[in-house]
Amino acid sequence: MPETSGSSTGPAPPGAVVELRVHGVSGATAEQVLDRPHAHQVAGDGSGGFYRPRPGYPDSAGPDGVIPEAYRWSDLPSGTAVRTLSLVFMLPFMLCNVAVWMRPRSAGRRWGMKALCRVLGLTLTALYVLSIVGVALDLIAWRCMASPTCLAEREWLSWLGGRPVGLRLAVLSLVPVAAIGVVWWLGARPGKPFATFRAPPPSRDNALQLGAIGQWDAEPFVGRLRSIHVAAAFGTLDASLLAARIGSSPSVVTIVLAVLVGAILVACLAVVCAHPLIDRPDAGPGVDRLIRGLRTAAGATTVLVAAVVVFDSAPWPEHHGLPRYGATVAGIFVAQTALLAAIAFSVLRQPGPRRRPLRGRGAATVAAVSTGLAVAFSSELVYRFADMLDRHAPTAERIMTSPPLAYKWAIFGFVVAVATTLASAGLVTLISRPARLRAGAEIAARDFPDAPPEAAPRLRQVQRTIARARFTDRLESLTVVYATLVALGLATSVFGLMGHYPADVVNRLLGIPGDLVNFFIGVGSYVIAALLLALLIGGIFAYRTAEFRRYVGVVWDLGTFWPRAAHPFAPACYAERAVPELTRRITYLVGRGDAVVLSGHSHGSVLLAATVLQLPDGVSDRVALLTYGTPLRRLYARLFPAYVDEEILREVGRRVGWRWINLWRDTDHIGGWLFAPHRPGDPTAPDDPAAAVDRRMIDPSDVVPPPSDVVPPPIHGHWPCESDERFEDAIRELAGRLRAGGG
């Protein structure tokens, strides 16, 4: 990797100690990461680049002459506005992809879990197509265009009104075809940051799964998986049209096409589970031709189905909605319920600490959340269009544009899940608050034993901050509650299959008035719309506003950190570029004679841990590691136990010769300690090198104003600490150990 310079003085001479600083999810500028006003790029590009202070300016060097260098990667998971917005609309696909990485550690369940998550991903793609079919074909082509009242004052629909049913369906089938094309384009779009970058071949220790990220070129596999999902999407559209066409006097051609579509869908289901066939980068041209042929066959079949729908002269069945569409949607919901139950059964059999519900169980939880969001978004789309179409219609005619019962049950289940989870959150907050406040008071009293009486308000503020930071650990149980309720809500779709309305069932079983149930369904629809709007605004501001990104960016960056293994329409994995790029840069610096102190904040520490596991032995001997605000143990070890655990963390320490310091604060709601918290009274293990890694930082540094100020020092929480003297002391210590060649 060539070194470039924006100054005539050129790059720093070899033989120095370089601090390679990797930021977290803050989306900061290079100057902010370096904590210096002037920076220039020395390697990389605008999406992922390496920056140093400009030579000749004051304070261009760090403590003890250490040369600071920043790796800015925040544009890799965000980039253009299209990519940012795709994170919002593809959120269910992204969470489904994350679920497969949250499997238990047991290798025996790896393949079964992958197959279940991939099949669940196929159902999400099918549900996406069915929601568009529900709007374009069921509500508009079949119902609205057959009703003069609905067509009144709607010129954008009346041009096709009164035409034969088959022609209306065939023309408006272009809408779901276009929707398939959109997600196909978004999934296939490499994005500028990834277009010219390919990972190096695997080096060693592939068993260290965190260290294997970025050691393979995932595009061949993702391309195969994408072709399978596109074929399944076209097959879902074809099945919806043929199910309606077969309702009366099916012809031989219609039956043959139905058999062909069924064969395509079964083939998609079989191939997506054939891990050895599609996972290998060197699967061979035969496999790629087979899968591309499946996609081509599905597209060609769609053309044939549209032609049959237009030219088949058999009469269409009399039905108030697209025949069998409601049953198809309910069937998808039931299938998703069965898949979630199978995933839950698989992970619950895995032994693990019961006091941490997400350790090894997160796959089932996140899969349920992913499915719940997809169902909620699909239901809201159909429900909102139905409400728009019948807004001015007489009450007696509104049933003509009423959405299928399965969607009503889905919205009702969403309302129950959200309301119950919010109530549980309030209850957990109230119950846990005294214990959290006591812990915060104990820590504050221990850290500031000599605080004067006038500092009591500041001490209470510190106490409350610590209490809020500890609430993160309570989110696990709330997530499990929500996921369980989502799964139960999906199961109620069986009532939709039997033709029962939510209001009637709830009134009969619980005695709640049906009008109240319908009111809650309407409220739930608006809640989903508000959630979509909030996600849209959040997706924009998360990558355009640094302050806002600190709160929501962790979700996006965590989701896009993992390669696409379950759903090809999930956003691209930025770690496939960032980790090899960091590895190459560190190897270059060490190769020219430098020693490197790696310092990573928050999610940047995760990137550095994966990078250290890929460094060759000769390179890692000249590397030290400083982490601060790291979620490696607090979040990643709980959520991804098969890829991050104490064994992996200890391997990271061994790779750098235990030249590792981790700074953490009790006020941090994301980061924490790795091996030992080192609070007063905690047991020590002097013979264990890991025991010397963690160092707790008192936050704030004091509760009374210093002589030079009128306000006390700020509470930093999860914010970076590059300007803190304790951070600079850690850099000096690690640089000294590298210069001395010691561990």
C-alpha positions in Angstrom: 0.0 0.0 0.0 1.8 3.1 -1.1 2.2 6.0 1.3 1.0 9.4 0.0 1.3 12.8 1.5 -0.4 16.1 1.3 2.7 17.9 2.4 6.1 18.5 0.8 7.8 17.2 3.9 6.7 13.7 2.9 5.7 10.7 5.2 7.2 10.1 8.6 10.6 8.2 8.6 10.5 4.5 9.4 11.4 3.1 12.8 8.8 5.2 14.7 5.9 4.1 16.8 2.6 4.7 15.1 -0.7 4.9 16.9 -3.3 3.6 14.5 -6.6 5.0 15.8 -10.0 3.4 14.7 -13.2 5.3 15.7 -16.5 3.8 16.7 -20.0 4.5 15.3 -19.7 8.3 15.8 -19.1 9.0 12.2 -16.4 11.6 13.2 -14.2 13.4 10.8 -10.5 12.6 10.6 -9.7 15.8 12.5 -12.0 14.7 15.3 -10.6 11.2 15.5 -7.0 12.5 15.6 -8.1 15.3 18.0 -6.1 17.7 15.9 -7.2 20.5 13.6 -5.3 19.6 10.4 -5.2 16.2 8.8 -4.3 14.8 5.4 -4.9 11.4 3.8 -2.0 9.1 3.5 -3.7 5.9 2.2 -7.1 4.6 1.2 -10.0 6.5 -0.4 -12.9 8.7 0.6 -14.9 5.8 2.0 -12.2 4.2 4.1 -9.0 6.1 4.5 -6.0 6.6 6.7 -5.2 10.1 7.9 -2.3 11.8 9.8 -1.8 15.3 11.1 -0.2 17.6 8.6 3.6 17.9 9.2 4.7 21.4 10.2 1.8 22.2 12.4 2.1 22.3 16.2 1.2 19.2 18.1 1.4 16.9 15.1 3.0 14.2 17.2 1.5 12.3 20.1 2.9 11.5 23.6 6.6 10.4 23.6 6.8 11.1 19.9 4.2 8.6 18.9 2.8 9.4 15.4 -1.0 9.4 15.4 -2.8 8.0 12.4 -6.6 7.6 12.0 -8.6 5.0 10.0 -11.9 6.5 9.1 -14.4 3.9 8.0 -17.7 5.5 8.8 -18.7 5.9 5.1 -18.3 2.2 4.5 -21.6 1.2 6.1 -23.4 4.5 5.1 -22.1 6.1 1.9 -24.7 7.4 -0.5 -28.2 8.4 0.4 -29.5 5.3 -1.5 -27.4 3.0 0.6 -28.4 4.8 3.8 -32.2 4.5 3.0 -31.8 0.9 2.0 -30.7 0.2 5.6 -34.1 1.2 6.7 -36.2 -0.6 4.2 -34.0 -3.7 4.3 -34.0 -3.8 8.1 -35.9 -7.1 8.4 -33.5 -8.7 5.9 -30.5 -7.3 7.8 -31.8 -8.7 11.1 -32.5 -12.0 9.5 -28.9 -12.1 8.3 -27.6 -11.2 11.8 -29.6 -14.0 13.4 -27.6 -16.7 11.6 -24.4 -15.3 13.3 -26.0 -15.4 16.7 -26.2 -19.2 16.8 -25.0 -21.2 19.8 -21.4 -22.3 20.0 -22.1 -25.9 19.3 -20.8 -26.8 15.9 -23.2 -29.6 15.5 -26.1 -27.2 15.2 -24.3 -24.8 12.8 -25.7 -26.3 9.5 -29.2 -26.8 10.8 -29.4 -23.2 12.1 -28.1 -21.9 8.8 -30.7 -23.8 6.9 -33.5 -22.6 9.1 -32.4 -19.0 8.9 -32.0 -19.2 5.1 -35.5 -20.7 4.7 -36.9 -17.9 6.9 -35.1 -15.4 4.7 -36.9 -16.9 1.7 -40.2 -16.4 3.4 -39.4 -12.8 4.1 -38.7 -12.3 0.4 -42.0 -14.0 -0.5 -43.8 -11.8 2.0 -42.3 -8.7 0.5 -43.6 -9.8 -2.9 -47.0 -10.7 -1.5 -47.4 -7.3 0.1 -46.9 -5.7 -3.3 -49.2 -8.2 -4.9 -51.8 -7.3 -2.2 -51.7 -3.7 -3.2 -51.4 -3.9 -7.0 -53.3 -7.1 -7.8 -55.7 -7.7 -5.0 -56.8 -4.2 -3.9 -56.4 -2.2 -7.2 -56.7 -4.6 -10.1 -59.2 -7.0 -8.7 -61.3 -5.0 -6.3 -61.0 -1.3 -7.0 -61.1 -1.5 -10.8 -64.3 -3.6 -10.6 -66.0 -0.9 -8.5 -67.3 2.3 -10.1 -67.4 4.0 -6.7 -63.7 3.2 -6.1 -62.7 4.4 -9.6 -64.6 7.7 -9.2 -62.3 10.7 -9.3 -59.3 8.5 -9.7 -58.0 9.1 -13.2 -54.8 7.2 -12.5 -56.9 4.0 -12.2 -59.9 4.6 -14.4 -58.0 4.2 -17.7 -57.8 0.5 -16.9 -61.2 0.2 -15.2 -63.8 -1.9 -17.0 -61.1 -3.9 -18.9 -61.0 -7.7 -18.6 -59.8 -9.1 -15.3 -56.9 -10.9 -16.9 -55.6 -7.7 -18.7 -55.8 -5.7 -15.4 -53.9 -8.4 -13.5 -51.2 -8.7 -16.2 -50.7 -5.0 -16.5 -50.5 -4.3 -12.8 -48.2 -7.4 -12.4 -45.5 -4.9 -13.6 -45.7 -3.3 -10.2 -44.4 -6.4 -8.2 -42.0 -7.1 -11.0 -40.6 -3.6 -10.5 -40.5 -4.1 -6.7 -38.5 -7.3 -7.3 -36.2 -5.3 -9.6 -35.6 -2.7 -6.9 -34.4 -5.1 -4.2 -32.5 -7.1 -6.8 -30.7 -3.9 -7.8 -30.1 -2.9 -4.2 -28.7 -6.3 -3.3 -26.5 -6.6 -6.4 -25.3 -3.0 -6.2 -21.7 -3.3 -4.9 -21.4 0.3 -3.9 -18.4 2.4 -4.6 -16.5 1.4 -1.4 -16.5 -2.3 -2.5 -16.3 -2.2 -6.2 -12.5 -2.5 -6.6 -11.6 -4.2 -3.3 -11.2 -8.0 -2.9 -10.1 -9.7 0.2 -6.7 -11.6 0.3 -6.8 -15.4 0.4 -7.3 -17.0 3.8 -4.1 -17.3 5.8 -4.5 -19.4 8.9 -6.6 -20.3 11.9 -10.0 -20.3 10.2 -11.3 -21.9 13.3 -11.1 -18.4 14.9 -14.3 -17.3 13.4 -14.0 -13.6 14.3 -10.6 -13.6 12.6 -12.0 -15.2 9.5 -14.1 -12.2 8.6 -12.7 -10.6 5.5 -10.6 -13.5 4.6 -12.9 -14.7 1.8 -14.5 -13.2 -1.2 -18.2 -13.5 -0.4 -19.5 -12.1 -3.6 -19.7 -15.5 -5.5 -21.9 -17.0 -2.7 -24.0 -13.8 -2.2 -24.6 -13.8 -6.0 -25.9 -17.4 -5.9 -28.1 -16.7 -2.9 -29.4 -13.5 -4.6 -30.3 -15.5 -7.7 -32.2 -18.0 -5.6 -34.2 -15.2 -3.9 -35.0 -13.5 -7.2 -36.2 -16.8 -8.5 -38.3 -17.4 -5.4 -39.7 -13.8 -5.7 -40.8 -14.4 -9.3 -42.2 -17.8 -8.3 -44.3 -16.1 -5.5 -45.8 -13.7 -8.0 -46.5 -16.5 -10.5 -48.1 -18.6 -7.7 -50.4 -15.8 -6.7 -51.6 -15.3 -10.3 -52.0 -19.0 -11.0 -53.8 -19.6 -7.7 -56.4 -17.1 -8.8 -56.6 -18.4 -12.4 -57.0 -22.1 -11.3 -60.1 -21.2 -9.3 -62.4 -21.9 -12.2 -62.0 -24.3 -15.2 -58.2 -24.6 -15.2 -56.7 -25.3 -18.6 -53.9 -27.8 -19.3 -51.5 -24.9 -19.9 -52.4 -23.4 -16.5 -51.9 -26.7 -14.7 -48.6 -27.2 -16.4 -47.4 -23.8 -15.4 -48.6 -24.3 -11.9 -46.5 -27.5 -11.7 -43.5 -25.7 -13.1 -43.8 -22.8 -10.6 -44.2 -25.3 -7.8 -41.0 -27.1 -9.0 -39.1 -23.7 -9.1 -40.2 -22.9 -5.6 -39.2 -26.3 -4.3 -35.9 -26.1 -6.1 -35.2 -22.7 -4.5 -36.0 -24.2 -1.1 -33.7 -27.2 -1.7 -30.8 -25.2 -3.1 -30.8 -22.6 -0.4 -30.3 -25.4 2.2 -27.6 -27.1 0.2 -24.7 -25.5 2.0 -21.8 -27.4 0.4 -23.2 -26.6 -3.0 -23.5 -22.9 -2.8 -21.2 -21.8 0.0 -17.8 -22.7 -1.5 -16.1 -19.9 -3.4 -14.8 -22.5 -5.9 -18.2 -24.3 -6.4 -17.5 -24.4 -10.1 -19.2 -23.0 -13.2 -21.7 -25.8 -13.2 -23.3 -24.7 -9.9 -23.4 -21.1 -11.1 -25.0 -22.0 -14.4 -27.6 -24.1 -12.5 -28.6 -21.3 -10.2 -28.6 -18.7 -12.9 -30.7 -21.1 -14.9 -33.2 -21.3 -12.1 -33.4 -17.5 -12.0 -33.9 -17.3 -15.7 -36.5 -20.0 -15.7 -38.5 -18.2 -13.0 -38.4 -14.9 -15.0 -39.4 -16.7 -18.2 -42.2 -18.4 -16.4 -43.5 -15.1 -15.2 -43.8 -13.9 -18.8 -45.7 -17.1 -19.7 -48.0 -16.8 -16.7 -48.8 -13.2 -17.6 -49.6 -14.2 -21.2 -51.9 -17.0 -20.0 -53.7 -14.6 -17.6 -54.4 -12.3 -20.5 -55.4 -14.7 -23.2 -57.1 -17.5 -21.3 -60.8 -17.2 -22.1 -62.0 -19.2 -19.1 -64.2 -17.1 -16.7 -62.7 -15.8 -13.5 -64.3 -16.9 -10.2 -66.6 -14.6 -8.4 -64.8 -13.5 -5.3 -64.6 -10.2 -3.4 -60.8 -10.4 -3.4 -58.0 -12.0 -5.4 -58.8 -15.7 -5.0 -56.7 -17.6 -2.5 -54.5 -14.5 -1.8 -55.6 -14.2 1.8 -55.0 -17.9 2.4 -51.5 -17.6 0.8 -50.6 -14.8 3.2 -51.9 -16.6 6.2 -50.0 -19.7 5.1 -46.7 -17.7 4.9 -47.4 -16.4 8.5 -48.0 -20.0 9.7 -44.8 -21.2 8.0 -42.8 -18.4 9.6 -44.3 -19.4 13.0 -43.1 -23.0 12.4 -39.7 -21.8 11.4 -39.3 -19.6 14.5 -40.4 -22.5 16.7 -37.8 -24.7 15.1 -35.1 -22.1 15.6 -36.1 -21.6 19.2 -36.1 -25.3 19.8 -32.7 -25.7 18.3 -31.1 -23.0 20.4 -32.9 -23.7 23.7 -31.5 -27.2 23.7 -28.0 -25.6 23.8 -26.7 -25.5 27.4 -25.7 -22.1 28.7 -26.0 -19.6 31.6 -29.7 -19.2 32.4 -29.2 -15.8 33.9 -28.3 -14.4 30.5 -31.2 -15.1 28.2 -29.5 -14.0 25.0 -26.3 -16.0 25.3 -26.7 -18.4 22.5 -30.4 -17.8 22.3 -30.2 -14.5 20.3 -30.7 -16.3 17.0 -34.3 -17.1 17.9 -34.9 -13.7 19.4 -33.6 -11.6 16.5 -35.2 -13.9 13.9 -38.5 -13.3 15.6 -37.9 -9.5 15.7 -36.9 -9.6 12.0 -40.0 -11.5 11.1 -42.2 -9.3 13.2 -40.9 -6.2 11.5 -41.4 -7.7 8.0 -45.0 -8.7 8.9 -45.7 -5.3 10.4 -44.4 -3.4 7.4 -46.2 -5.6 4.9 -49.5 -5.4 6.8 -49.2 -1.7 7.1 -48.6 -1.3 3.4 -51.7 -3.3 2.4 -53.8 -1.8 5.2 -52.9 1.8 4.4 -53.7 1.4 0.7 -57.0 -0.2 1.6 -57.8 2.7 3.8 -56.9 5.1 1.1 -59.0 3.4 -1.5 -62.2 3.1 0.6 -61.9 6.4 2.4 -64.7 8.1 0.5 -66.8 4.9 -0.1 -70.1 4.2 1.7 -69.7 2.0 4.8 -71.5 -0.9 3.1 -69.0 -0.9 0.2 -65.8 -0.7 2.3 -65.6 -4.5 2.6 -64.7 -4.5 -1.1 -61.3 -3.0 -0.2 -60.8 -4.5 3.2 -57.4 -6.2 3.5 -57.1 -10.0 4.1 -57.8 -11.2 7.6 -54.2 -12.4 8.0 -53.0 -8.8 7.9 -55.6 -7.7 10.4 -54.4 -10.4 12.8 -50.8 -9.4 12.2 -51.5 -5.7 13.1 -53.5 -6.8 16.1 -50.6 -9.0 17.2 -48.1 -6.2 16.7 -50.2 -3.9 18.9 -50.4 -6.5 21.7 -46.6 -7.2 21.4 -45.7 -3.5 21.5 -48.1 -2.6 24.3 -47.0 -5.6 26.5 -43.3 -4.9 25.9 -43.7 -1.2 26.8 -45.6 -2.2 30.0 -42.9 -4.8 30.8 -40.2 -2.1 30.2 -41.9 0.2 32.6 -42.2 -2.5 35.1 -38.6 -3.6 34.8 -37.4 0.0 35.0 -39.3 0.5 38.3 -38.3 -2.8 39.8 -34.6 -2.6 38.9 -34.3 1.1 39.6 -33.6 0.8 43.4 -30.8 -1.8 42.9 -29.3 0.2 40.0 -29.3 3.4 42.1 -27.8 1.6 45.0 -25.0 0.3 42.8 -24.5 3.8 41.4 -24.4 5.3 44.9 -21.8 2.8 46.1 -19.5 3.4 43.1 -19.9 7.2 43.4 -19.2 7.1 47.1 -16.1 4.9 46.6 -14.7 7.0 43.8 -15.3 10.4 45.5 -15.0 9.7 49.3 -13.9 13.2 50.1 -16.6 15.1 48.1 -17.7 18.2 49.9 -21.4 18.7 50.8 -22.0 21.1 47.9 -21.1 18.4 45.5 -24.1 16.3 46.5 -26.2 17.3 43.3 -23.3 16.2 41.1 -22.9 13.0 43.0 -26.6 12.2 42.4 -26.1 12.9 38.7 -23.2 10.5 38.6 -25.3 7.9 40.5 -28.2 8.3 38.0 -25.8 8.0 35.0 -24.4 4.7 36.3 -27.9 3.4 37.0 -28.9 4.2 33.4 -25.8 2.6 32.0 -26.7 -0.6 33.8 -30.1 -0.7 32.3 -28.5 -2.0 29.1 -28.1 -5.4 30.8 -31.9 -5.4 31.3 -32.7 -5.1 27.7 -32.0 -8.7 27.0 -35.1 -10.0 28.9 -37.3 -7.3 27.3 -36.1 -8.3 23.8 -37.0 -11.9 24.6 -40.5 -10.8 25.8 -41.1 -8.9 22.6 -39.8 -11.7 20.4 -42.0 -14.3 22.1 -45.1 -12.1 21.7 -44.3 -11.6 18.0 -44.1 -15.3 17.5 -47.4 -15.8 19.3 -49.0 -13.0 17.2 -47.9 -14.8 14.0 -49.5 -18.0 15.3 -52.9 -16.2 15.5 -52.9 -16.1 11.7 -54.5 -19.6 11.9 -57.7 -17.7 12.9 -57.4 -15.8 9.6 -57.2 -19.1 7.7 -60.4 -20.1 9.4 -62.2 -16.8 8.5 -62.5 -15.4 12.0 -62.1 -11.7 12.6 -60.0 -10.4 15.5 -62.9 -8.5 17.0 -65.1 -11.5 17.1 -62.5 -13.9 18.6 -61.4 -11.5 21.3 -64.9 -10.6 22.2 -65.9 -14.2 22.5 -62.8 -15.3 24.5 -62.1 -12.2 26.6 -65.3 -10.3 26.5 -63.6 -7.1 25.1 -66.0 -5.2 22.8 -65.3 -5.7 19.2 -65.3 -2.0 18.4 -62.5 -1.5 20.9 -60.5 -4.2 19.2 -61.0 -2.6 15.8 -60.0 0.7 17.3 -56.7 -0.8 18.5 -56.1 -2.3 15.1 -56.5 1.1 13.5 -54.2 2.6 16.1 -51.7 -0.2 15.5 -51.7 0.7 11.8 -50.7 4.3 12.6 -48.1 3.1 15.1 -46.5 1.0 12.3 -46.6 4.0 10.0 -45.0 6.2 12.6 -42.3 3.5 13.2 -41.5 3.5 9.5 -41.3 7.2 9.4 -39.1 7.3 12.5 -36.8 4.7 10.9 -36.6 6.7 7.7 -35.7 9.9 9.5 -33.3 8.0 11.8 -31.6 6.3 8.9 -30.9 9.7 7.3 -29.8 11.5 10.5 -27.8 8.5 11.8 -25.2 9.0 9.0 -25.5 12.7 8.6 -25.6 13.9 12.3 -22.8 12.7 14.6 -24.8 13.3 17.8 -27.7 11.3 16.6 -25.5 8.5 15.2 -24.1 7.8 18.6 -27.5 6.5 19.8 -28.8 4.6 16.7 -25.6 4.0 14.7 -24.6 1.0 16.8 -27.6 -1.0 15.4 -26.7 -0.3 11.8 -23.0 -0.9 12.2 -23.6 -4.1 14.2 -25.9 -5.4 11.6 -23.7 -4.6 8.6 -20.5 -5.9 10.4 -21.4 -9.5 9.6 -21.2 -10.9 6.0 -24.4 -11.8 4.2 -25.0 -15.4 5.0 -28.8 -15.7 5.3 -30.3 -13.0 3.1 -28.7 -11.5 0.0 -30.8 -8.3 0.1 -29.3 -7.3 3.5 -26.8 -4.4 3.3 -23.3 -5.2 2.3 -20.8 -6.1 5.0 -18.2 -3.3 5.4 -15.9 -5.5 7.5 -15.1 -7.5 4.4 -13.1 -4.4 3.3 -12.2 -2.8 6.6 -10.5 -5.8 8.3 -8.3 -6.7 5.3 -7.5 -3.1 4.7 -6.4 -2.6 8.3 -4.4 -5.8 8.1 -2.6 -4.6 5.0 -1.9 -1.2 6.4 -0.4 -2.6 9.7 1.7 -5.1 7.7 3.0 -2.3 5.6 3.9 -0.1 8.6 5.7 -3.0 10.4 7.4 -4.0 7.2 9.0 -0.6 6.9 10.3 -0.8 10.5 7.6 0.9 12.5 5.9 -0.5 15.6 2.1 0.0 15.8 -0.2 0.7 18.8 -3.7 -0.1 17.7 -6.3 2.0 19.6 -10.0 1.4 19.0 -13.0 3.0 20.4 -16.4 1.2 20.7 -17.0 -0.7 17.5 -13.6 0.2 16.3 -12.2 -2.2 18.9 -14.2 -5.1 17.3 -12.6 -4.3 13.9 -9.2 -4.3 15.6 -9.8 -7.6 17.4 -10.7 -9.3 14.1 -7.6 -7.6 12.5 -5.2 -8.8 15.2 -6.4 -12.4 14.6 -5.3 -12.1 10.9 -1.9 -10.6 11.5 1.1 -12.8 10.7 3.3 -13.7 13.6 6.2 -11.5 12.5 3.8 -8.5 12.3 1.9 -9.1 15.6 5.2 -9.2 17.5 5.5 -5.4 16.8 1.9 -4.6 17.6 0.2 -3.4 20.8 -3.6 -2.9 21.5 -5.5 -0.2 23.3 -9.3 -0.6 23.5 -11.8 1.8 25.2 -15.5 1.7 25.4 -15.4 -1.8 23.8 -18.5 -3.9 23.5 -16.6 -7.1 22.9 -17.6 -8.8 26.1 -20.7 -6.9 27.2 -22.5 -7.2 23.8 -20.7 -9.3 21.3 -19.8 -12.2 23.7 -23.5 -12.4 24.7 -25.0 -11.9 21.2 -22.5 -13.9 19.2 -21.1 -16.6 21.5 -19.9 -18.8 18.6 -17.6 -16.1 17.4 -16.6 -14.0 20.4 -16.0 -15.5 23.8 -13.2 -15.5 26.4 -11.2 -18.0 24.4 -11.1 -15.7 21.4 -10.3 -12.6 23.6 -7.4 -14.5 25.2 -6.2 -15.4 21.7 -6.2 -11.7 20.8 -4.1 -11.1 23.9 -1.6 -13.8 23.0 -1.2 -12.6 19.5 -0.1 -9.2 20.7 2.0 -10.6 23.5 -0.5 -9.3 26.1 0.6 -5.7 25.2 -3.1 -4.8 25.7 -4.8 -2.2 27.8 -8.6 -1.8 28.0 -10.0 1.4 29.5 -13.6 1.3 30.7 -16.1 3.4 32.7 -19.0 2.5 34.9 -21.0 5.3 33.2 -20.7 3.6 29.8 -23.9 2.1 28.6 -22.2 0.1 25.7 -18.6 -0.6 26.6 -17.2 -2.4 29.6 -14.4 -4.6 31.0 -13.1 -7.7 29.2 -11.5 -10.0 31.8 -11.8 -8.4 35.2 -13.6 -5.2 36.3 -10.9 -4.4 38.9 -13.3 -2.8 41.3 -12.2 -2.5 45.0 -12.7 -5.8 46.7 -12.6 -7.9 43.5 -10.4 -11.0 43.5 -7.1 -10.7 41.6 -5.1 -13.3 39.6 -1.5 -11.9 39.5 -0.3 -14.9 37.4 -2.8 -14.4 34.7 -1.7 -11.9 32.1 -5.3 -11.2 31.2 -5.8 -9.8 34.7 -3.6 -6.7 33.8 -5.6 -5.8 30.7 -8.6 -3.9 32.2 -8.3 -0.6 33.8 -11.3 1.2 35.2 -11.4 5.0 34.6 -13.2 7.0 37.2 -15.8 9.1 35.4 -16.1 12.0 35.9 -12.6 12.8 37.0 -14.0 14.9 39.8 -17.3 16.2 41.1 -16.1 19.7 42.0 -14.9 22.3 39.6 -11.2 22.6 39.2 -9.5 25.9 40.2 -9.5 27.0 36.5 -13.2 26.4 35.9 -16.6 27.1 37.4 -18.3 23.8 36.4 -17.2 20.3 37.4 -15.6 18.0 34.8 -18.1 16.4 32.4 -19.4 12.8 32.6 -18.1 11.1 29.5 -20.0 7.8 29.5 -19.4 6.2 26.1 -17.7 9.1 24.5 -14.1 8.7 23.3 -11.3 9.7 25.7 -8.4 10.5 23.4 -7.7 13.8 25.1 -7.8 12.2 28.6 -4.4 12.0 30.4 -5.1 8.4 31.3 -5.5 7.6 27.6 -2.1 9.3 26.8 -0.5 7.4 29.7 -1.7 4.1 28.2 -0.3 5.1 24.8 3.1 5.9 26.4 3.1 2.6 28.3 2.3 0.5 25.3 4.8 2.5 23.1 7.5 1.9 25.8 6.8 -1.8 25.8 7.1 -2.0 22.1 10.3 -0.1 22.1 11.7 -2.3 24.8 10.5 -5.4 22.9 8.8 -6.8 26.0 5.3 -8.3 26.5 
